[in-house]
Amino acid sequence: MDFELRSDYIPLCDLLKYCGVTETGGMAKHLIAEGMVLVDGQVELRKTCKIRAGQVVSGDGFTINVA
């Protein structure tokens, strides 16, 4: 799926919640802490990692292209 960024960045946990990957921010943080989320192909463990335009966030069953 594609996500259009409306500011300089979005925290990773918020992106997962807004795109419907998880139902809540807490669930998003748990998914990240478990090492189940990749940013540009690398495991990302920082829950509030700044996601900027051009990055790709992926995991089990989802891929988010940030524009």
N, C-alpha and C positions, 0 to 999 in steps of 0.2 A: 504494500500500500504506500501511498505517497502522503507526506505531511508537509503542509506549507508553513514555514516558520515566519512569524510576524514580528519577531524581535531578534536581537543578536544571537540568542541561544535559548534552549529550553533544558531544564534539568532532566536527566535520563528517567528518573522515576515518574515525573509528570508526563513525559512523552508516552510511556507505556500505558499509563492510565487514560490519557486523552485518546489514544488510538484504539482503545478497547482490548488491549492485550491482557490487562488485568482489570478487575472491577474496582479496586481501591489502590490508593498510594501505598498502603501497608503491604499489600500483596505484591506490588511492583518492587518494593524495597527487598522483600524476601526473595523474589526471583533473582534479583541482581546479586544479593549476598550469597546465593547458592551457586553463582558462577554460570547461570543459564542464559546470560545476555552477552551478545558480542557487539562491539562497536568497531566498524571497519575491519571485521574479521578477527579481532582480538578480544579475549574475555575482559569484561569491564566490571570491577567490583565496587567502584565508587557510585553510590546511589544518586548523588546529585551532580554527576559528571556533566559538564556543559556540552550539549549536543548542538552543533552548528550546521548551517546549510552545507550540503555536499556529503554529509556523513550518512552511513548506512548502519542501521541498528537491526540486529537479527537474533533469532533464537529458535526454539523448537516450534515450528509451525507458523512463524511470522517473519516478515522482512519489511522494514520501514525505511523508505528513501526520504531523506529530509531535504526539502528544497527551499 
